Each structure stands twice: as structure tokens, then as C-alpha cells.
Amino acid sequence: MHYLSDELSQLQKTQSSISDFIQESSLAGLWYWDLRNPENRWATPKFWRTVGYDPKSIAHEATAWNAVNPEDLAALKEQVAACEASYTESFEQVVRCTHHKGSSAWLYCRGLLIRDEAGQPYRMLGVLTDFTQQRNEEVYAQEVANHYGTILSNQSVYIIKTDAQGNYTYVNDLFYERFGHDSRIIGTSSLQSIIQEDWPKCLAVVERCFVEPELSHQVILRKPYRDGTVKSNHWEFKGMLNGAGEVAEILCVGYDVTLLVDNLEKSRQLLDLTKQQNTRLQNFAYIISHNIRSHSANLTSLVKLMQLTTDKAQSAMFLQMLKTSTDKLAETIVNLNEIVTANSNANQPKELRSLRHEVDKTLQALNILIHESSISIGIDIPAEVTVSVVPAYLDSILLNLISNAIKYRSTTAKPTIHLSCYRDADFIVLVIKDNGLGIDLSRNRNKVFGMYKTFHNNADARGVGLFITKNQIEAMNGKIEVESEVGIGSTFKVYFNESI
Amino acid sequence: MKVFDLAYIIEDDPITSIITELIVKQNSAFGEVQTYMNGQEAFDKLSAAELSEAKIPDLILLDLNMPIMDGWEFLDAFSALRLPKPVCVYVLTSSIHPDDIERSKSYKEVKGYFTKPLDDEVVQQMVHLGQENKC
């Protein structure tokens, strides 16, 4: 035994102040109860101070004992009884007390039964320690945890964390509910859940998190949703530093902006459409100005010339010219009306048509023209190919392109037209290839489908056919392309959009 | 001495072409008038004249919208020609489109922009403008 230990034991026995000091500084109090006369209970002054009473001024001690929670007191008495019965000496019990000022004091009581010579317990010594502060901290921590738990499991914001390699280390309930295909989402790559097109965008933002971890970085990324649709989410990424000051995790907070993005896209499309329509309107106004004016100018001049002339022959010539001009004006008005019609019926319903059948029908209609021009026509379109079209537009498109191919046929070689089709992604492409006069595209590429553009000195060329054709194809969400070389021939490709 | 000894009319519409010829010929400032169906025909004639020292026109009345070679293409090709004397070009069109008017100003050869219908008064303006520009 250490001599100091002996000495301290001795001191405790001889000097009560030492024992008091130890008690006072380490314990919340002592209880010493008479088990034979249970109403006789004694507590140290430190106990009373712990529960907020001045030990010197306790008027009625039995009332003061009410500070001890009655349930805990009863439990303690049961423990004592159990100890008596089972010949064990010690027990432990949590004792809640109500502080004089109303707050709760959480005490821990270690009890020891003291037995007489006959082995009967007659005293209970209770050693009390105060763990109120610890308890309060635990409660507070729990509250905080609940608080943040509620935030994390909210219904509108995604919260996820990934490690520096981009693997999930945390996802909140909402995110898991919407995008967690696999229960073992933690540890899997976050990039894999983003549509591939957006990977570079995502990686660029992560990179910035490493460069500037003090700032949050924003990005919109698309992910496939559980039901297979793709959702756009707006994310805020932030690099989180470890003890060594390195970015160890990326915290990502996001919310769904699909509706917003969709609406934005819709507005953009609407704007595009408006822009297109505006351009057409402007073009149309220009055409009216140009074509109607050019005829009306002729009429004005001819009338003036007729008034001035006295020569009968000349007068007759002017009259003939006047007639031609009025005819042309009438024709122009018919053309313009056709263009307006093609432009205004953009939302006509589409129907499925057999491409081969429609081509045959058009060739039948052009039968006489084909016969007269002794043009040979090859068709390589399987009977089962169908296209989704506005029927009247398809008629007009086929008639225009095929009759053009006949009209501008080769004058030197044996004229031919070859019609075929193939599939290109969402489109069925109709190819109309001729060996006719061709168009010099290096000079005219921008004008081929323009209004009132003609390329050959052909008297009946109106310069509206290809313009209307292009309008009709675009109204069906398709497109038209042309390859052509003077003296070799032209190939028109009509793309029928089959995706809508 | 005529102001315009030789004038070209480049116009694809035959009726307009005849009317224009008749009206300008009524003005004594105009001498010979030649008509061309499109820019290409006129250009071919001019490029031949460049080499053969044939008669170069003093004035070209140019329509804009024509097949084969339109007014703009003609102007592009024409600017590249090295003719022995300056030729005055007037645009004569039905177009009142501001873009066309603006675009015509970008060609230094274009000295005037006139819209149809053509009448004596307009022809007189052309003559005045020609005298000022010493075409």
C-alpha cells in the first residue's frame, strides 16, 4: 500500500473536513436511510443544494423530499426490496429531481445496503452524482439531429454528398425516392445517373469545386427519373474540406426545374415560330409590294401610252399588252393566295399514307406530260413504306417536284427520273433524282426555295413551286435538301418526319 | 449631243421592257436603247465590249429580280469589269423594300434608285441626275 494512500485513509478518519471536501467536490449528495423506520431519511446538505434548497432553512423536510420524482422514488424502493430478497448489496437507479426553481436535475444513485450482524439490511447508503448537463446536451443534440433530419428529408430539395471520386456518400430521402434505382446507391458513381450528354457540364462544375471550394457552383443537369422521363435539376455544388484542407466531399443541393426548363424551351420554340412567321410575313409583304406593283406599274404605263398614241396598230399592241398584264396580275394574286393558304394551315392533322401509292397517283396525273416528253421513270419504293403527312401537302409536294423534273428535263440525253426512299433516324427520306438541266448551286443555293426565283428562261416558271413545297414540308416538321449540277441533273431529298 | 448615247435596259418582263424602252425614247436626252432579258445577257455583251472596244453604254437601267443572273449578281460581276469609261447604273425596280434600297447604296456604280411605274417625270429626273454625275 502506498504510504500516501494510508495517510489519506487515516486523514479521512481523523479529520472530517477531508471527507467533507471529497464529498462536496465529487458528489451531488449522499443519502443515508433507516430501512427499519422508512420515514427516517437523511440527506447531505450538498444534496439539498443540488436540488436548489438551502439546507439550513428547510422547514419541513418531508415536503422537501417531494423534490424527488415519486416514480423514481418508488422504483428505488423496489430496487431496495429486490436487493433485500436477493441478498445483493448494491443497485443503481436514475433519480429525477425537480429543482426548487422548477428545472429538472438528473441524478444517478448508486445504492449500497448495509446489513446488521444477523445479515438483515437496516441501512441504505445512496451516492448521488449529477448528470443533468450531460443529459441536456444529449437532448439538445437529439433535437438538432431531428431538426436537420427534417430539413434533409424535405419534399422539394435534393441533398446529396459524394466523395472526391464522385461516388455517393449520402443522399436524402427525396432524392432516393425519385432517382434511387438501387437500394445500394451509396458508393455508386453519381455521374452514371446523369444523362451522358450532360457529363462534361457536370465534370466542369466539379472541377471548379476543387479550384474554388469556398464558392458554390451552379449547374442544370438532366437525370432519368424512375418512371423513365428525364428531369432537369438545378444544382448548387460546393467542395467540403477535410482536416488537411483538401476537398474530400462535394455537397450538392438541387431542386427540380423540369417545368421551368420545359416552359423555357416552349417559349423559345414559340419565339422561333414567331420569328419565322415574321420573316414570312415580311417576305410576303415584299412579294406583294414587288409583284403586284410590277404589274400595276405596267398597267399604269400602258394606259398612259394608249392615251397618247394615235397609231391604230400601236394602240392594238398596247391593248394586247394590257390584257397580258391583267392576266398576269390575276395569276399573281392566285399564287399569293396559294402561299397564304400553305402558310396558314400549319396545324392540319396528319394521316398515314403509302408513299408508293401516292407517287403512283401523281405519275398517273402527269401521264400525258410524261408521255409527251418521253421521259423514263424508275421507282424503287417498297409498297409497305408509309409516311405521316397532311395528304393535301403530300399531293402538292409530289406534283411540284415531279413536274419540275419533267419540265427541266435534259435536252441532250435521254431524260430520266428515279424515285427511291430510305430511312434516316426519325425521317423517311424520299429521293427524286433527275438527269435534267440542273441548277448552279454555287450561285443559287440560297435562292432555290425562295419566292419568285426562277433559274431557267422558262416562260411558265412561276417561282412559287419550290417555295410552297418547302413551306409545306416544314409545316409537317420535315425538311428538304437539294444537290444539283448544271447539265448533270438535280436530286431533291424530302425528309418526312415520322417522330411526331 | 445626247446625255445617254447608249442605254441598256436589263429587264426580264417583256412588257415592262417594251414600256420602259418606249418611255425613255420619248425623252430627247436618250439615244440608242438596247434591251436585255437578264443580267447574264447584258454582262456577256459588256465583257465582250471590254475586249473589242465596242460601244460602251452610258447608262444601265437595272431590274433586281430576274432569273439566271439577277440585279445583284450583275452588279457584283459588273464591278469587276475594267471598262474604258464609267457607266452610270440606275436601279429600276418594283421593290420598295428598304433592304434593297440600302443594299443598292453599297455599290458605288449605282447612282440612283427608281421605282416603277416609269413616267416622263422620272425619266427627266434620271437625265438631271445623269448630267450631275457626268455620266
Interface residues (C-beta under 8 A of the other chain):
Chain A: Y286 S289 H290 N291 R293 S294 S296 A297 N298 T300 S301 L302 K304 L305 M321 T324 S325 R443 Y452 K453 T454 F455 H456 N457 A461 G463
Chain B: D13 I15 T16 I18 I19 L22 I23 M37 N38 N65 P67 I68 E73 T93 S94 S95 I96 H97 T115 K116 P117 L118 D119
